[in-house]
Amino acid sequence: MSFRNVLTRFFRLEAASGLLLIAAAVLALTINNSPLAFLYNGLLTTPVAVQVGALEIAKPLLLWINDGLMALFFLTIGLEVKREVLEGHLSHPSQIVLPGMAAIGGMLVPALVYWAINRHHPEAIGGWAIPMATDIAFALGVLALLGARVPLTLKLFLMTLAIIDDLGAIIVIALFYSADLSTRSLLMAATCIVILIAMNRAGVQKLSPFMVVGLILWVCVLKSGVHATLAGVTLAFTIPLRTREGVPSPARALEHTLHPWVIYGILPLFAFANAGVPLTGLGLDSFLHSVPLGIATGLLVGKTVGVFGLAWLAIAVGIAKLPEGANWGQVLGVAVLCGIGFTMSLFVGSLAFEPGVSPLAGMDRIGILAGSFFAAVIGYAVMAKASAKPLL
């Protein structure tokens, strides 16, 4: 199978995931704004506990989804990043410059926009990272609606940008969304990481030892105060990608196994669990509150300015080239589509404004859904116009 065919199948898979995410979000909104709302909230607050001896993990179902299942999502992201860095598009410096610059702009400018709107609201400032995210499944899903009119190079640009964006989000979560650290748990987590690295260096090829130590690592990180999903990324970076000739790659095998489960199961479930915003009582003042306004403006305006601006700068100074077959209108369309934050934005929002703890919990979802919706609609319109075939 040719490289182009492999990429085509990948993008089709991601596009289908985007449509499924939309369906899950709409279903959550519908149920939580109907007489069945009590069932929706009752399901998410259902207590679930696992206990082994003195070790007990007791959380509502919502946090099992956000802390547990999303660790598998981050494991998949980590495997993808590692493969791209060692063998893919991120292994060639010339191919990193344009999406790398665009990703940096797409993270910094939205954060600055949010900060500018919320700088006088100390209780809200912690949500600055929410509009930094790009939902690759949603963005590719919108691009898929335009079919072959969008050049493959532009889709690769968006995919690489989103991977770098995800890596930036991982770093932000590790540095800024950890609290009440437990030294003992961190030491135990560090021990697990040393064991994982030692197994990698020793040439262990079987997945099972990595997964067992990875599970212990997840528990230690969960108890440490650092967000548990980072255990998934750490585990991914230690699983061997390159092996002896004739020996299947454990990292590739795991990524291949996890990918459909993540995009067709975990992400739609996460969207369903986190997108159910109660619309009762919402008015213009709700959307003009500094939190949703900062997030929506950051996603729609900040992402567009940051991604397009730094991409233009990189090309203008001669350190990068416009993707082959693409025009500036299409690059602008992609920049707008990067404002579809959704999955990762909802995840960061759950950390910044923890449900049941922060009085601002839920306000972030209003901004995320509004900003992502307008980014999708406007981005599609810009892409459609820029990709239209000229009249003869």
C-alpha positions as semicolon CSV with decimal commas, in nm:
position;residue;x (nm);y (nm);z (nm)
1;M;0,000;0,000;0,000
2;S;0,142;0,339;-0,101
3;F;0,218;0,617;0,147
4;R;-0,060;0,829;-0,007
5;N;-0,316;0,549;0,039
6;V;-0,215;0,502;0,402
7;L;-0,260;0,875;0,468
8;T;-0,594;0,878;0,286
9;R;-0,723;0,594;0,506
10;F;-0,595;0,775;0,817
11;F;-0,771;1,100;0,731
12;R;-1,095;0,917;0,654
13;L;-1,073;0,752;0,996
14;E;-1,014;1,087;1,167
15;A;-1,299;1,249;0,972
16;A;-1,542;0,978;1,084
17;S;-1,427;1,036;1,442
18;G;-1,506;1,407;1,409
19;L;-1,862;1,332;1,300
20;L;-1,901;1,090;1,591
21;L;-1,776;1,356;1,833
22;I;-2,038;1,598;1,701
23;A;-2,310;1,336;1,752
24;A;-2,193;1,266;2,110
25;A;-2,186;1,637;2,198
26;V;-2,533;1,698;2,051
27;L;-2,670;1,394;2,237
28;A;-2,526;1,521;2,567
29;L;-2,671;1,869;2,513
30;T;-3,010;1,722;2,420
31;I;-3,036;1,487;2,718
32;N;-2,909;1,739;2,972
33;N;-3,169;1,991;2,854
34;S;-3,461;1,750;2,863
35;P;-3,665;1,580;3,137
36;L;-3,394;1,309;3,134
37;A;-3,129;1,548;3,271
38;F;-3,142;1,376;3,610
39;L;-3,032;1,051;3,444
40;Y;-2,739;1,223;3,270
41;N;-2,613;1,388;3,588
42;G;-2,687;1,082;3,799
43;L;-2,480;0,866;3,564
44;L;-2,179;1,098;3,571
45;T;-2,185;1,134;3,950
46;T;-2,218;0,759;4,012
47;P;-1,943;0,664;4,260
48;V;-1,702;0,396;4,134
49;A;-1,439;0,247;4,366
50;V;-1,155;0,000;4,320
51;Q;-0,974;-0,128;4,628
52;V;-0,677;-0,360;4,669
53;G;-0,581;-0,393;5,034
54;A;-0,512;-0,047;5,173
55;L;-0,500;0,105;4,827
56;E;-0,836;0,256;4,727
57;I;-0,931;0,465;4,427
58;A;-1,280;0,610;4,464
59;K;-1,409;0,863;4,212
60;P;-1,736;0,954;4,038
61;L;-1,774;0,805;3,692
62;L;-1,695;1,141;3,528
63;L;-1,345;1,145;3,680
64;W;-1,284;0,780;3,584
65;I;-1,347;0,891;3,227
66;N;-1,135;1,207;3,255
67;D;-0,848;1,058;3,458
68;G;-0,859;0,694;3,349
69;L;-0,984;0,654;2,994
70;M;-0,819;0,979;2,884
71;A;-0,486;0,835;2,997
72;L;-0,528;0,589;2,709
73;F;-0,592;0,883;2,477
74;F;-0,268;1,045;2,592
75;L;-0,090;0,710;2,558
76;T;-0,200;0,705;2,193
77;I;-0,091;1,068;2,145
78;G;0,247;0,985;2,299
79;L;0,296;0,687;2,068
80;E;0,204;0,904;1,769
81;V;0,443;1,182;1,873
82;K;0,728;0,936;1,928
83;R;0,674;0,773;1,587
84;E;0,659;1,111;1,412
85;V;0,974;1,237;1,589
86;L;1,180;0,926;1,512
87;E;1,050;0,829;1,170
88;G;0,779;1,067;1,050
89;H;0,731;1,431;0,958
90;L;0,879;1,561;1,282
91;S;1,208;1,382;1,205
92;H;1,290;1,625;0,922
93;P;1,366;1,981;1,040
94;S;1,255;2,133;0,710
95;Q;0,909;1,982;0,752
96;I;0,871;2,102;1,111
97;V;0,939;2,473;1,064
98;L;0,606;2,584;0,913
99;P;0,367;2,378;1,133
100;G;0,597;2,435;1,430
101;M;0,584;2,814;1,396
102;A;0,209;2,800;1,332
103;A;0,157;2,581;1,640
104;I;0,356;2,819;1,860
105;G;0,148;3,112;1,740
106;G;-0,167;2,905;1,785
107;M;-0,079;2,844;2,150
108;L;0,061;3,182;2,255
109;V;-0,189;3,423;2,096
110;P;-0,510;3,251;2,227
111;A;-0,360;3,239;2,576
112;L;-0,278;3,611;2,555
113;V;-0,628;3,690;2,429
114;Y;-0,783;3,502;2,721
115;W;-0,546;3,670;2,967
116;A;-0,627;4,015;2,827
117;I;-1,000;3,959;2,879
118;N;-0,966;3,797;3,223
119;R;-0,665;3,982;3,367
120;H;-0,881;4,162;3,624
121;H;-1,055;3,839;3,734
122;P;-0,814;3,635;3,953
123;E;-1,062;3,350;3,992
124;A;-1,084;3,309;3,613
125;I;-0,721;3,354;3,510
126;G;-0,646;2,983;3,559
127;G;-0,833;2,903;3,238
128;W;-0,570;3,070;3,015
129;A;-0,465;2,738;2,857
130;I;-0,816;2,632;2,752
131;P;-0,820;2,808;2,410
132;M;-0,468;2,684;2,324
133;A;-0,594;2,345;2,204
134;T;-0,683;2,216;1,856
135;D;-0,911;1,915;1,805
136;I;-0,751;1,727;1,515
137;A;-1,047;1,490;1,466
138;F;-1,298;1,775;1,435
139;A;-1,073;1,987;1,212
140;L;-0,998;1,699;0,976
141;G;-1,366;1,610;0,977
142;V;-1,449;1,956;0,843
143;L;-1,171;1,933;0,583
144;A;-1,307;1,595;0,473
145;L;-1,633;1,763;0,370
146;L;-1,438;1,939;0,092
147;G;-1,297;1,612;-0,043
148;A;-1,016;1,620;-0,300
149;R;-1,035;2,001;-0,332
150;V;-0,806;2,021;-0,029
151;P;-0,444;1,920;-0,115
152;L;-0,291;1,639;0,089
153;T;-0,001;1,867;0,185
154;L;-0,244;2,098;0,365
155;K;-0,391;1,807;0,562
156;L;-0,037;1,702;0,659
157;F;0,031;2,060;0,768
158;L;-0,277;2,054;0,991
159;M;-0,194;1,710;1,131
160;T;0,167;1,804;1,215
161;L;0,052;2,135;1,367
162;A;-0,200;1,948;1,584
163;I;0,062;1,696;1,701
164;I;0,294;1,979;1,811
165;D;-0,009;2,148;1,969
166;D;-0,089;1,831;2,166
167;L;0,272;1,810;2,283
168;G;0,248;2,170;2,403
169;A;-0,076;2,089;2,588
170;I;0,093;1,796;2,761
171;I;0,374;2,023;2,882
172;V;0,125;2,287;3,002
173;I;-0,076;2,029;3,196
174;A;0,239;1,893;3,360
175;L;0,370;2,236;3,460
176;F;0,058;2,433;3,547
177;Y;-0,223;2,194;3,640
178;S;-0,069;1,990;3,918
179;A;-0,130;2,059;4,287
180;D;-0,092;1,914;4,637
181;L;0,204;1,701;4,534
182;S;0,281;1,382;4,728
183;T;0,656;1,323;4,756
184;R;0,615;0,950;4,827
185;S;0,390;0,894;4,526
186;L;0,624;1,097;4,303
187;L;0,921;0,886;4,415
188;M;0,727;0,568;4,339
189;A;0,632;0,711;3,998
190;A;0,997;0,798;3,932
191;T;1,093;0,439;4,020
192;C;0,840;0,310;3,767
193;I;0,984;0,540;3,500
194;V;1,336;0,415;3,572
195;I;1,214;0,055;3,536
196;L;1,041;0,138;3,205
197;I;1,356;0,304;3,069
198;A;1,567;0,009;3,185
199;M;1,337;-0,237;3,006
200;N;1,360;-0,026;2,691
201;R;1,739;-0,016;2,706
202;A;1,754;-0,389;2,781
203;G;1,566;-0,460;2,459
204;V;1,246;-0,599;2,610
205;Q;1,012;-0,656;2,315
206;K;0,693;-0,778;2,483
207;L;0,421;-0,526;2,561
208;S;0,288;-0,692;2,874
209;P;0,575;-0,589;3,110
210;F;0,544;-0,227;2,993
211;M;0,168;-0,228;3,043
212;V;0,192;-0,374;3,395
213;V;0,451;-0,118;3,506
214;G;0,252;0,150;3,320
215;L;-0,060;0,067;3,522
216;I;0,137;0,100;3,847
217;L;0,279;0,428;3,715
218;W;-0,074;0,556;3,647
219;V;-0,182;0,480;4,005
220;C;0,128;0,652;4,147
221;V;0,081;0,960;3,930
222;L;-0,291;0,969;4,018
223;K;-0,203;0,973;4,388
224;S;0,086;1,219;4,343
225;G;-0,113;1,529;4,250
226;V;0,025;1,540;3,894
227;H;-0,253;1,473;3,647
228;A;-0,282;1,100;3,584
229;T;-0,306;1,127;3,206
230;L;0,064;1,222;3,196
231;A;0,140;0,862;3,290
232;G;0,008;0,761;2,948
233;V;0,249;0,994;2,768
234;T;0,545;0,880;2,980
235;L;0,465;0,515;2,914
236;A;0,437;0,581;2,539
237;F;0,783;0,736;2,523
238;T;0,943;0,427;2,680
239;I;0,777;0,156;2,466
240;P;1,023;0,046;2,193
241;L;0,948;0,163;1,840
242;R;1,249;0,022;1,660
243;T;1,321;-0,349;1,693
244;R;1,540;-0,616;1,541
245;E;1,461;-0,711;1,182
246;G;1,161;-0,941;1,167
247;V;1,039;-0,850;1,517
248;P;0,711;-0,651;1,524
249;S;0,736;-0,306;1,680
250;P;0,557;-0,299;2,020
251;A;0,486;0,074;1,988
252;R;0,336;0,038;1,640
253;A;0,131;-0,263;1,745
254;L;-0,010;-0,082;2,050
255;E;-0,087;0,237;1,854
256;H;-0,264;0,031;1,586
257;T;-0,470;-0,147;1,853
258;L;-0,558;0,162;2,056
259;H;-0,634;0,406;1,775
260;P;-0,984;0,284;1,676
261;W;-1,082;0,231;2,042
262;V;-0,973;0,585;2,126
263;I;-1,134;0,769;1,835
264;Y;-1,454;0,562;1,819
265;G;-1,499;0,494;2,190
266;I;-1,302;0,699;2,440
267;L;-1,322;1,041;2,274
268;P;-1,697;1,025;2,197
269;L;-1,758;0,906;2,556
270;F;-1,547;1,193;2,688
271;A;-1,739;1,439;2,468
272;F;-2,070;1,298;2,591
273;A;-1,961;1,323;2,954
274;N;-1,826;1,680;2,929
275;A;-2,034;1,861;2,667
276;G;-2,370;1,848;2,846
277;V;-2,410;2,219;2,918
278;P;-2,748;2,308;3,078
279;L;-2,892;2,582;2,857
280;T;-3,173;2,682;3,094
281;G;-3,132;3,041;3,202
282;L;-2,854;3,114;2,954
283;G;-2,873;3,462;2,810
284;L;-2,646;3,712;2,642
285;D;-2,487;3,791;2,979
286;S;-2,377;3,427;3,011
287;F;-2,187;3,445;2,681
288;L;-2,041;3,784;2,770
289;H;-1,902;3,658;3,101
290;S;-1,524;3,694;3,091
291;V;-1,456;3,317;3,098
292;P;-1,666;3,202;2,798
293;L;-1,592;3,528;2,615
294;G;-1,217;3,483;2,667
295;I;-1,228;3,120;2,556
296;A;-1,448;3,178;2,249
297;T;-1,247;3,483;2,141
298;G;-0,921;3,300;2,203
299;L;-1,031;3,003;1,993
300;L;-1,184;3,199;1,706
301;V;-0,965;3,511;1,689
302;G;-0,652;3,408;1,878
303;K;-0,603;3,081;1,692
304;T;-0,663;3,243;1,353
305;V;-0,421;3,530;1,416
306;G;-0,159;3,311;1,585
307;V;-0,154;3,024;1,333
308;F;-0,187;3,236;1,018
309;G;0,037;3,515;1,144
310;L;0,336;3,299;1,234
311;A;0,292;3,080;0,926
312;W;0,298;3,396;0,712
313;L;0,606;3,521;0,900
314;A;0,792;3,192;0,852
315;I;0,727;3,200;0,478
316;A;0,795;3,573;0,447
317;V;1,143;3,547;0,602
318;G;1,225;3,244;0,387
319;I;1,257;2,972;0,652
320;A;0,953;2,780;0,525
321;K;0,746;2,736;0,209
322;L;0,374;2,736;0,141
323;P;0,244;2,375;0,134
324;E;0,261;2,244;-0,223
325;G;-0,066;2,292;-0,411
326;A;-0,213;2,517;-0,139
327;N;-0,294;2,889;-0,150
328;W;-0,305;3,157;0,118
329;G;-0,683;3,139;0,142
330;Q;-0,661;2,770;0,229
331;V;-0,394;2,838;0,492
332;L;-0,626;3,100;0,642
333;G;-0,908;2,845;0,641
334;V;-0,690;2,593;0,826
335;A;-0,594;2,863;1,076
336;V;-0,962;2,927;1,151
337;L;-1,031;2,552;1,180
338;C;-0,756;2,527;1,440
339;G;-0,997;2,720;1,663
340;I;-1,202;2,401;1,701
341;G;-1,071;2,318;2,047
342;F;-1,341;2,087;2,179
343;T;-1,188;1,763;2,317
344;M;-0,858;1,896;2,451
345;S;-1,013;2,230;2,550
346;L;-1,285;2,050;2,747
347;F;-1,016;1,841;2,913
348;V;-0,803;2,141;3,015
349;G;-1,122;2,317;3,125
350;S;-1,203;2,030;3,361
351;L;-0,859;2,083;3,520
352;A;-0,878;2,462;3,537
353;F;-1,235;2,473;3,672
354;E;-1,290;2,139;3,841
355;P;-1,659;2,034;3,845
356;G;-1,802;2,045;4,197
357;V;-1,508;2,251;4,323
358;S;-1,477;2,569;4,117
359;P;-1,771;2,812;4,106
360;L;-1,681;2,870;3,739
361;A;-1,716;2,504;3,643
362;G;-1,934;2,479;3,336
363;M;-1,871;2,836;3,221
364;D;-1,573;2,713;3,019
365;R;-1,792;2,470;2,823
366;I;-2,014;2,755;2,701
367;G;-1,710;2,931;2,552
368;I;-1,560;2,610;2,411
369;L;-1,879;2,502;2,236
370;A;-1,950;2,852;2,101
371;G;-1,593;2,917;1,985
372;S;-1,553;2,571;1,830
373;F;-1,890;2,598;1,650
374;F;-1,811;2,932;1,491
375;A;-1,455;2,822;1,405
376;A;-1,597;2,516;1,225
377;V;-1,860;2,712;1,030
378;I;-1,636;3,006;0,936
379;G;-1,337;2,780;0,869
380;Y;-1,542;2,565;0,633
381;A;-1,674;2,872;0,449
382;V;-1,323;3,014;0,405
383;M;-1,185;2,676;0,291
384;A;-1,475;2,623;0,047
385;K;-1,421;2,965;-0,114
386;A;-1,043;2,926;-0,127
387;S;-1,069;2,573;-0,269
388;A;-1,334;2,651;-0,534
389;K;-1,232;2,557;-0,886
390;P;-1,197;2,861;-1,114
391;L;-1,464;2,908;-1,382
392;L;-1,351;2,838;-1,738
